Amino acid sequence: MKTFKLIKLNILKESGEDFQKRSIPLIDGLIINREDDQNRWIIEAYLDKQYIEEFLRFRQNEEEMVLEAKITKSSNHPAVFLVKVLDVNEIGEHFNVLFMGNIVDHKKDQVEHMLRRLIEEGYQGEELLEEFKNRVEQAEAENSV
């Protein structure tokens, strides 16, 4: 097993063909690669109690969630996970929530989606390549904020 510091946590919710991102302010957190047969990860987030009801609902409904996590340092690209809430524990004025799930390789899907959209917009050949490069740069600039 490998343990890392959780720096940032976002919940991603589907909105049409895209995802809406909502940041959950962390007090502290860890992320553990279990390195098991199923490639599962455990995420522990220590949060302010104002969010507890939402995570209790996720646990009770056994809903899968999509989380975006920055690991170790804020300059790292975020990793995306498909998880379920394992447990929620009150700790004084705060609580922790434990998630278990798998990392999602969504970059490939994003690239394919972007290329498909550009082709549908009529780009082809060298023009397609140039517009693709421009949009990748735009997306990277937006994600680094």
C-alpha positions in Angstrom: 0.0 0.0 0.0 1.1 3.6 -0.7 -0.3 6.6 1.2 -0.4 10.1 -0.1 -1.5 13.5 1.2 -4.9 14.7 -0.1 -4.6 18.3 -1.1 -7.9 19.2 -2.8 -11.2 17.4 -3.2 -14.0 18.1 -5.6 -17.3 16.3 -6.2 -18.2 16.0 -9.9 -21.8 15.8 -10.9 -23.1 15.0 -14.4 -24.7 18.0 -16.1 -25.7 17.0 -19.6 -22.5 15.9 -21.4 -20.2 17.7 -19.0 -19.5 17.6 -15.2 -20.1 20.4 -12.7 -17.3 20.6 -10.2 -18.0 21.5 -6.5 -15.0 22.0 -4.2 -15.2 20.5 -0.7 -12.9 22.5 1.7 -10.6 20.0 3.4 -9.2 20.3 6.9 -7.0 17.3 6.2 -7.0 14.2 4.1 -5.2 11.0 3.0 -5.4 8.9 -0.1 -4.3 5.2 -0.1 -3.5 3.1 -3.1 -4.4 -0.4 -1.7 -2.5 -2.0 -4.6 -5.0 -4.9 -4.5 -6.4 -7.1 -7.3 -9.2 -4.7 -7.9 -7.0 -1.6 -8.0 -9.0 0.1 -5.3 -8.1 3.3 -3.5 -9.3 4.6 -0.1 -9.8 8.3 0.4 -10.2 9.8 3.8 -11.3 13.4 4.0 -11.5 15.3 7.3 -14.2 18.0 6.9 -16.2 20.7 8.7 -19.5 19.3 10.1 -21.6 21.4 7.8 -21.2 18.8 5.1 -22.0 15.7 7.2 -25.7 15.3 6.1 -24.8 15.2 2.5 -22.2 12.4 3.0 -24.6 10.5 5.3 -27.1 10.5 2.5 -24.5 9.2 0.0 -23.6 6.4 2.4 -27.2 5.5 3.2 -28.2 5.4 -0.5 -25.0 3.6 -1.5 -24.6 6.0 -4.3 -21.5 6.0 -6.5 -19.8 9.4 -6.7 -17.2 10.9 -9.0 -14.4 12.6 -7.0 -11.6 14.7 -8.3 -8.6 14.7 -6.0 -5.3 16.5 -6.0 -2.6 14.4 -4.4 0.6 15.4 -2.7 0.9 19.0 -4.0 -1.5 21.5 -5.6 0.5 21.7 -8.8 -0.2 18.0 -9.7 -2.9 17.2 -12.2 -6.1 16.0 -10.4 -7.0 12.3 -10.4 -10.6 11.2 -10.9 -12.1 8.4 -8.8 -15.4 6.5 -9.0 -16.2 5.8 -5.3 -18.8 4.9 -2.7 -18.9 6.2 0.9 -17.7 3.5 3.3 -18.2 5.3 6.5 -18.9 8.7 8.1 -17.6 9.4 11.7 -18.2 12.5 13.8 -15.1 13.9 15.5 -15.9 16.8 17.7 -16.9 19.8 15.5 -15.7 18.0 12.4 -16.1 14.6 10.8 -14.2 12.2 8.5 -15.6 10.4 5.5 -14.0 7.3 4.0 -14.5 6.5 0.4 -13.4 3.4 -1.6 -13.3 3.1 -5.3 -11.2 3.1 -8.4 -9.2 5.7 -10.3 -10.7 6.6 -13.7 -8.6 7.2 -16.7 -10.7 10.0 -18.2 -8.0 11.8 -20.1 -8.4 9.4 -23.1 -12.2 9.9 -23.0 -11.8 13.7 -22.9 -9.4 13.6 -25.9 -11.8 11.4 -27.9 -14.7 13.7 -27.0 -12.8 16.8 -28.0 -11.7 15.3 -31.3 -15.2 14.1 -32.1 -16.6 17.6 -31.4 -14.0 19.3 -33.6 -14.8 16.9 -36.5 -18.5 17.6 -36.0 -17.7 21.3 -36.2 -16.2 20.7 -39.6 -12.5 20.8 -38.9 -10.2 18.4 -40.9 -6.6 17.9 -41.9 -4.1 20.5 -40.7 -6.9 22.8 -39.5 -8.1 20.0 -37.2 -4.6 19.5 -35.7 -4.2 23.3 -35.1 -7.6 23.7 -33.5 -7.1 20.6 -31.4 -3.7 22.0 -30.1 -5.4 25.3 -29.3 -8.2 23.7 -27.3 -5.9 21.4 -25.4 -3.8 24.5 -24.3 -7.1 26.3 -23.3 -8.2 23.3 -21.2 -4.8 23.1 -19.5 -4.9 26.8 -18.8 -8.4 26.5 -17.3 -7.4 23.5 -15.1 -4.4 25.2 -13.7 -6.4 27.9 -12.0 
